[in-house]
Amino acid sequence: MIRTFEPIKGLHKIVDYIWVVDFDFLEDINREDIIMPLGHINIIFNYRSAYRLVGEDQGVAIPNAAVIGQIKRAKQVRYGQQLYQIGISLTPLGFIQLFDVASLELTERIVDAIDVDPDLDDLYRMMMNSKDVKQHITAINHYLLHKIALNKKNTSRIEKMLTYLEQEYESLNIVSMAQFFCISLSTLERFFKKHIGLTPKAYGDIVKFRKHAEDEGLRKDIQYRYYDQSHLIKISKKFAGKTVKELEKLPHELTLRYIWHGQK
Protein backbone atom coordinates (compact mmCIF):
# COMPACT_ATOMS: atom_id res chain seq x y z
CA MET A 1 0.00 0.00 0.00
CA ILE A 2 0.93 3.66 -0.19
CA ARG A 3 0.96 5.88 2.88
CA THR A 4 1.81 9.54 3.32
CA PHE A 5 2.81 11.36 6.52
CA GLU A 6 2.51 15.08 7.19
CA PRO A 7 5.66 16.91 8.37
CA ILE A 8 6.13 17.58 12.06
CA LYS A 9 6.17 21.07 13.55
CA GLY A 10 9.31 22.88 12.46
CA LEU A 11 9.44 21.14 9.08
CA HIS A 12 6.27 22.41 7.39
CA LYS A 13 8.16 24.77 5.09
CA ILE A 14 10.80 22.14 4.38
CA VAL A 15 8.83 18.96 3.72
CA ASP A 16 5.62 18.54 1.78
CA TYR A 17 5.18 14.97 3.02
CA ILE A 18 7.00 11.71 3.69
CA TRP A 19 5.68 8.67 1.83
CA VAL A 20 6.04 4.92 2.11
CA VAL A 21 5.22 2.38 -0.63
CA ASP A 22 5.09 -1.27 0.46
CA PHE A 23 4.11 -4.23 -1.74
CA ASP A 24 5.32 -7.77 -1.06
CA PHE A 25 4.48 -8.78 -4.61
CA LEU A 26 3.65 -6.60 -7.60
CA GLU A 27 1.72 -8.05 -10.52
CA ASP A 28 3.50 -7.43 -13.80
CA ILE A 29 0.76 -5.03 -14.87
CA ASN A 30 1.46 -2.80 -11.86
CA ARG A 31 5.22 -2.56 -12.28
CA GLU A 32 5.11 0.39 -14.65
CA ASP A 33 4.86 3.70 -12.84
CA ILE A 34 5.18 7.43 -13.42
CA ILE A 35 7.36 9.96 -11.62
CA MET A 36 5.31 13.14 -11.93
CA PRO A 37 6.71 16.66 -11.84
CA LEU A 38 4.96 18.03 -8.75
CA GLY A 39 7.40 20.81 -7.88
CA HIS A 40 9.15 18.70 -5.24
CA ILE A 41 12.70 17.45 -4.98
CA ASN A 42 12.45 13.84 -3.86
CA ILE A 43 14.82 11.77 -1.76
CA ILE A 44 14.00 8.09 -2.37
CA PHE A 45 15.31 5.13 -0.40
CA ASN A 46 14.69 1.79 -2.14
CA TYR A 47 14.98 -1.40 -0.08
CA ARG A 48 13.69 -4.20 -2.31
CA SER A 49 13.92 -5.03 -6.02
CA ALA A 50 15.98 -2.75 -8.23
CA TYR A 51 14.03 -0.40 -10.49
CA ARG A 52 14.89 1.59 -13.56
CA LEU A 53 13.83 4.32 -15.95
CA VAL A 54 12.12 3.21 -19.15
CA GLY A 55 10.96 4.96 -22.29
CA GLU A 56 13.46 7.50 -23.60
CA ASP A 57 15.86 6.54 -20.80
CA GLN A 58 15.51 2.81 -21.49
CA GLY A 59 17.14 0.61 -18.88
CA VAL A 60 18.81 3.34 -16.81
CA ALA A 61 19.08 2.00 -13.24
CA ILE A 62 18.01 4.30 -10.40
CA PRO A 63 20.29 4.32 -7.33
CA ASN A 64 18.84 2.72 -4.19
CA ALA A 65 19.46 5.99 -2.36
CA ALA A 66 18.60 8.68 -4.89
CA VAL A 67 17.75 12.35 -5.14
CA ILE A 68 15.45 13.36 -7.98
CA GLY A 69 15.70 17.03 -8.89
CA GLN A 70 13.03 19.18 -10.48
CA ILE A 71 11.71 17.49 -13.60
CA LYS A 72 9.83 19.14 -16.46
CA ARG A 73 7.78 16.19 -17.66
CA ALA A 74 6.67 12.76 -16.46
CA LYS A 75 9.27 9.99 -16.36
CA GLN A 76 8.41 6.30 -16.67
CA VAL A 77 9.89 3.73 -14.30
CA ARG A 78 9.58 -0.03 -13.95
CA TYR A 79 9.72 -1.81 -10.59
CA GLY A 80 10.71 -5.36 -9.77
CA GLN A 81 8.59 -7.96 -7.96
CA GLN A 82 9.02 -6.49 -4.48
CA LEU A 83 8.61 -2.82 -3.68
CA TYR A 84 9.48 -1.07 -0.44
CA GLN A 85 10.43 2.58 -0.72
CA ILE A 86 10.56 5.52 1.64
CA GLY A 87 10.49 8.98 0.11
CA ILE A 88 10.90 12.52 1.36
CA SER A 89 9.18 15.09 -0.84
CA LEU A 90 11.05 18.30 -0.13
CA THR A 91 9.68 21.70 -0.99
CA PRO A 92 12.00 23.77 -3.21
CA LEU A 93 12.66 25.98 -0.19
CA GLY A 94 13.48 22.90 1.86
CA PHE A 95 16.14 21.70 -0.54
CA ILE A 96 17.78 25.15 -0.56
CA GLN A 97 17.83 25.31 3.23
CA LEU A 98 19.05 21.76 3.74
CA PHE A 99 21.85 21.35 1.22
CA ASP A 100 24.73 23.22 -0.40
CA VAL A 101 24.12 21.73 -3.85
CA ALA A 102 22.42 24.23 -6.18
CA SER A 103 18.92 23.17 -7.27
CA LEU A 104 19.80 24.03 -10.86
CA GLU A 105 22.50 21.33 -10.85
CA LEU A 106 19.83 18.66 -10.27
CA THR A 107 17.22 19.77 -12.81
CA GLU A 108 16.13 16.79 -14.92
CA ARG A 109 18.63 14.59 -13.09
CA ILE A 110 18.54 11.58 -10.75
CA VAL A 111 21.72 11.34 -8.68
CA ASP A 112 23.15 9.23 -5.88
CA ALA A 113 22.05 10.66 -2.54
CA ILE A 114 25.64 10.51 -1.30
CA ASP A 115 26.57 13.10 -3.96
CA VAL A 116 24.15 15.57 -2.38
CA ASP A 117 24.96 14.77 1.24
CA PRO A 118 27.04 11.84 2.61
CA ASP A 119 24.78 11.75 5.67
CA LEU A 120 21.89 10.70 3.43
CA ASP A 121 23.74 7.49 2.65
CA ASP A 122 24.25 6.90 6.37
CA LEU A 123 20.53 7.47 6.94
CA TYR A 124 19.66 5.02 4.16
CA ARG A 125 21.90 2.30 5.63
CA MET A 126 20.69 2.90 9.18
CA MET A 127 17.11 2.10 8.10
CA MET A 128 18.08 -0.88 5.95
CA ASN A 129 17.47 -3.74 8.38
CA SER A 130 14.02 -2.82 9.62
CA LYS A 131 10.52 -2.08 8.30
CA ASP A 132 9.51 -0.14 11.39
CA VAL A 133 7.90 2.85 9.66
CA LYS A 134 7.43 4.83 12.87
CA GLN A 135 11.12 4.41 13.67
CA HIS A 136 12.09 5.43 10.13
CA ILE A 137 9.93 8.56 10.20
CA THR A 138 11.52 9.55 13.51
CA ALA A 139 15.02 9.04 12.09
CA ILE A 140 14.17 11.12 9.02
CA ASN A 141 12.76 13.95 11.13
CA HIS A 142 15.86 13.98 13.35
CA TYR A 143 18.08 14.12 10.28
CA LEU A 144 16.12 17.03 8.76
CA LEU A 145 15.98 19.01 12.00
CA HIS A 146 19.72 18.54 12.46
CA LYS A 147 20.45 19.76 8.93
CA ILE A 148 18.24 22.82 9.34
CA ALA A 149 19.99 23.72 12.57
CA LEU A 150 23.37 23.51 10.83
CA ASN A 151 22.48 25.42 7.67
CA LYS A 152 21.30 28.91 8.51
CA LYS A 153 20.47 30.65 5.23
CA ASN A 154 18.61 33.81 4.31
CA THR A 155 15.97 32.54 1.89
CA SER A 156 13.34 35.23 2.43
CA ARG A 157 13.34 36.52 -1.15
CA ILE A 158 12.90 33.19 -2.88
CA GLU A 159 10.35 32.17 -0.23
CA LYS A 160 8.24 35.24 -1.10
CA MET A 161 8.44 34.34 -4.79
CA LEU A 162 7.33 30.78 -4.12
CA THR A 163 4.42 32.06 -2.01
CA TYR A 164 3.44 34.41 -4.83
CA LEU A 165 3.37 31.52 -7.31
CA GLU A 166 1.33 29.33 -4.97
CA GLN A 167 -1.26 32.11 -4.70
CA GLU A 168 -1.34 33.22 -8.34
CA TYR A 169 -1.05 29.87 -10.10
CA GLU A 170 -4.49 30.04 -11.76
CA SER A 171 -3.72 33.18 -13.75
CA LEU A 172 0.02 33.54 -13.39
CA ASN A 173 1.57 36.40 -15.39
CA ILE A 174 5.36 36.50 -15.23
CA VAL A 175 5.54 40.18 -16.30
CA SER A 176 3.21 41.10 -13.44
CA MET A 177 5.30 38.97 -11.08
CA ALA A 178 8.48 40.82 -12.07
CA GLN A 179 6.70 44.15 -11.51
CA PHE A 180 5.44 42.96 -8.12
CA PHE A 181 9.02 42.27 -7.00
CA CYS A 182 10.32 45.48 -8.62
CA ILE A 183 12.85 43.69 -10.85
CA SER A 184 13.26 43.13 -14.58
CA LEU A 185 11.80 40.04 -16.22
CA SER A 186 15.28 38.72 -17.06
CA THR A 187 16.46 39.22 -13.46
CA LEU A 188 13.39 37.39 -12.12
CA GLU A 189 13.87 34.43 -14.44
CA ARG A 190 17.61 34.21 -13.78
CA PHE A 191 17.22 34.44 -9.98
CA PHE A 192 14.33 31.99 -9.83
CA LYS A 193 15.95 29.41 -12.10
CA LYS A 194 19.19 29.59 -10.14
CA HIS A 195 17.46 28.80 -6.85
CA ILE A 196 14.61 26.51 -7.95
CA GLY A 197 16.01 24.88 -11.06
CA LEU A 198 13.11 25.93 -13.30
CA THR A 199 11.83 29.20 -14.71
CA PRO A 200 8.89 30.73 -12.82
CA LYS A 201 6.60 29.93 -15.79
CA ALA A 202 7.66 26.25 -15.89
CA TYR A 203 7.31 25.92 -12.11
CA GLY A 204 3.96 27.74 -12.15
CA ASP A 205 2.59 25.32 -14.77
CA ILE A 206 3.59 22.40 -12.56
CA VAL A 207 2.00 23.95 -9.47
CA LYS A 208 -1.27 24.57 -11.33
CA PHE A 209 -1.53 20.97 -12.55
CA ARG A 210 -0.54 19.58 -9.13
CA LYS A 211 -3.18 21.68 -7.34
CA HIS A 212 -5.90 20.33 -9.60
CA ALA A 213 -4.62 16.75 -9.60
CA GLU A 214 -4.40 16.45 -5.81
CA ASP A 215 -7.71 18.17 -4.95
CA GLU A 216 -10.84 16.25 -5.92
CA GLY A 217 -12.98 19.40 -5.98
CA LEU A 218 -10.60 21.29 -8.27
CA ARG A 219 -10.06 18.21 -10.40
CA LYS A 220 -13.76 18.06 -11.35
CA ASP A 221 -13.44 21.46 -13.03
CA ILE A 222 -9.98 21.01 -14.51
CA GLN A 223 -11.25 21.24 -18.09
CA TYR A 224 -12.35 24.83 -17.41
CA ARG A 225 -8.94 25.87 -16.04
CA TYR A 226 -7.08 25.60 -19.33
CA TYR A 227 -7.45 27.51 -22.58
CA ASP A 228 -9.10 24.63 -24.44
CA GLN A 229 -9.32 20.85 -24.53
CA SER A 230 -6.20 20.40 -26.66
CA HIS A 231 -4.19 22.52 -24.20
CA LEU A 232 -5.38 20.38 -21.27
CA ILE A 233 -4.53 17.17 -23.14
CA LYS A 234 -1.03 18.47 -23.88
CA ILE A 235 -0.44 19.52 -20.26
CA SER A 236 -1.84 16.28 -18.81
CA LYS A 237 0.30 14.09 -21.09
CA LYS A 238 3.35 16.18 -20.25
CA PHE A 239 2.94 15.98 -16.47
CA ALA A 240 1.11 12.64 -15.99
CA GLY A 241 1.86 10.71 -19.17
CA LYS A 242 -1.88 10.31 -19.86
CA THR A 243 -4.92 12.41 -20.73
CA VAL A 244 -7.37 13.34 -17.96
CA LYS A 245 -9.93 10.90 -19.40
CA GLU A 246 -7.35 8.11 -19.23
CA LEU A 247 -6.55 9.02 -15.61
CA GLU A 248 -10.22 8.75 -14.66
CA LYS A 249 -10.24 5.06 -15.67
CA LEU A 250 -8.26 3.87 -12.62
CA PRO A 251 -4.79 3.61 -14.20
CA HIS A 252 -2.49 0.69 -13.40
CA GLU A 253 0.41 3.00 -12.45
CA LEU A 254 0.64 3.18 -8.65
CA THR A 255 1.43 6.90 -8.43
CA LEU A 256 -1.32 7.99 -10.80
CA ARG A 257 -3.82 5.68 -9.12
CA TYR A 258 -2.99 7.10 -5.70
CA ILE A 259 -3.04 10.78 -6.72
CA TRP A 260 -6.29 10.54 -8.69
CA HIS A 261 -8.16 7.81 -6.81
CA GLY A 262 -6.62 7.51 -3.35
CA GLN A 263 -6.21 3.91 -2.12
CA LYS A 264 -8.77 2.41 -4.55
N, C-alpha and C positions, 0 to 999 in steps of 0.2 A: 504494500500500500504506500501511499504518499502522504506525508504529514508535514505541516509547516508550523513554525514556532515564532511568535512575535518577539522582538528584541526586548531585553530587560531595560529598566530605567538607567539612563546614562549612555545607552547605545541607539536610541531612536533615530538620531540623525546619521548614524553610521551604518546601521544594518536595516535593510528592508524586512528580511525574515531569514530564518535558518530552516532548511528543509531536509527531510530524510526520505529516501526511496528504498523500499525493502521488498524484494520478491525472491522467494526461494527457487522458483522456476518460472521462466518466461516462455510462453508459447512463441513459436517462431514469428507469428503474425504481429506480436507486440514488441519485437526487438528493434524495430525501426522507431526512431524518435526524432524530435525537432528541438534544437536549441534556439529559442526565440530571442530576438533583440528586445529587451524590456527596459533598457537604460541602466541595468545593473552591471557590476563587475563581479563575476562569480568565482569563488574558491570552491573546488569540488574535490572531495576525498572519495576515491573508489576502492572498495574492499573486496570485491568479488571478481567476476569474469572481466577480462579486458574488454574495452570498447573502442570504437574507432569512428572517424569521420567517413562519410560516404558521399556519393554524388561527385561534385567537382573535385573534392579532395579525397578521392577514392583510396581507401585503405590506410589513411594516415592515423596511426595510433595516438590516443590521448593519454597523457601521463596519468598515473594513479593519483598523484597529488598535483592538481593543475589550477592555473588561474586563467580564466577566460575574460579577455578585455572587452571593451565595447565592440559590438558587432553591428553591421549595417543591414544585414538580411539574415533570414533563417538559415541555419546549418543543419544538415542531416547527420545523425549518428546511428550506429547499430550496436546494440548490447549483445552480451553473451547470454548463456542460460541463466546465470545467477546475477542478481543485481542488488547491491547494497551500497548506497552512496549517501554522503552527508555533504550538504552544500551551504555556503554562506553567501547570500545575495547582498553585496555591499552597495550602498548608495554611491554615486559618483563622489560626493563629499567625503564619504567614509574612506574610500580608497586613497584620496588625497591626504587625509589626516593620518592614516595608518602607515603609509609606506613612502619611501623616498623615490620609487620608480615613477616616472612621469606617465600619466594615463595615456598620452599620445603614443608612447612606445608599445602599448599593448593593443591598440586598435586593430581589430580583425585578426588577432593572434590568440593562440592557446599556448601557454608556456608552462614549464615546470615551476611548481610553487616555490621551490628552493631558490629559483632565480629572482623571485620577488622578495622573499624573506626566508633565510635559513630556518628560522623558528617555525615556519609553517610546516616544514618537513618533519621537525621534531614533534609538532602537534599531531600530524598525520600518523606517525609511528606510535605515539603514545596511545592512540585510540584504536590501534590495529587489532588487539587481541580480545576485544570485548564488543558486544552489541548493546551495551547499556546506554540507551539514548539519553537518559537524564544526566548520566555522568559525562557523556560527550558534550552535551549542550553547556554544562557547567564549565568544562575545560575550555570550550570555545569562548565563552563569555569572559573567563579569566584572561585568556590570551588577548582578546580585543581590548579589554579595559587596561591591561598592562601596556599595550602598544599606544593607546591614546594618551596615557599618562607620560610616556616617554617622548612622544612627538607633539610638541606644542607648536601649532602653526596658525598663522593669521589667514583664515579662509573666508572672511566676512564678505568680500566682494563677489567671489564665485558663488557663495551660498545665496546671496541676494539674487543673483542671476538665475540660479536653479529654482528658487522660489517663484520668481517672475514667470518662468516657463511652465511650472506646475499650475499656476493660476490662469495663464493666458493660452493654454494649449489649444483650445477650441478654435480660436481665431488669431493665432500667433502671426504677428507682423514683425519681421526682423528689423526693418527700418525704424518702426516705432520703438522697439526694444532698445536700439542704439540711442535714440533720442532720449528715452527714459533714463538711461545711464550716462547721458551727456558725453558720449564718445562717438567716434566715427564708426561706420559700418565695418570697415576693414579692421579697425582696432578691436571691436566686439568679437568678430569672427576669429581673429588671431588669438585673442586672450582666451576665449571659450574653448576653442579647439585644443589649445595647449594644455588646459587643465582638465578637460573632460574627455578629449580624444575624438570628439565629433563637432561639427559646426552646430550652432544653435538651431538652425533649421532642421538638420538631420536628427538631432536629439529631440526636438519638439515633435517631429512626426512620430517618433517611437513612443514618446509619452502619450500622445493622443490615442494611438492604437492600443497601447497597454491599458489606459484608463477605461476604454470601451470594452476591451476583451475581459478584464478582470471584474467588471461590475455588471451584474445581470440586467439591472435596470437600464444602464446606458447602452448595453449591447443590443437590446431590443430595438433601439432607434439608430443603430450605427449607420444604416443606409442613408439617413438624412444628414449625417455629419460630414459627408464628403461631397465633392462637387457633382459627381454623377456615379452611376453604377460601375462604369468602366474604371473610374479612379479608385473606387473601393476595392474592386477585384484586384487591381494592380498592387495596391497597398497591402491587402490581405495576403496575397501570394508572396510578396516580398518579406513580410514579417512573420507569417505563420506557415508558408509553404502550401497553403490551400485557400480556396475562396471561402467566404463566410458561409455559403450554403453547404459546402463540403464539411465545414467545421460543425455545423448543426446536426450532422448525421452520426454523431458519436464516433469520432476518429479512433483508429487503432493506436496512434502515437500517444504514449503515456502523458507527456507534457500537455499536448493539446487537449486531450480528454479531461485532464485535471483542471486546466484553466477555464475551459468552456462548459464543463459539465460536473465539476466537483469530483466526488468519489464514485460516480456512477460507473 
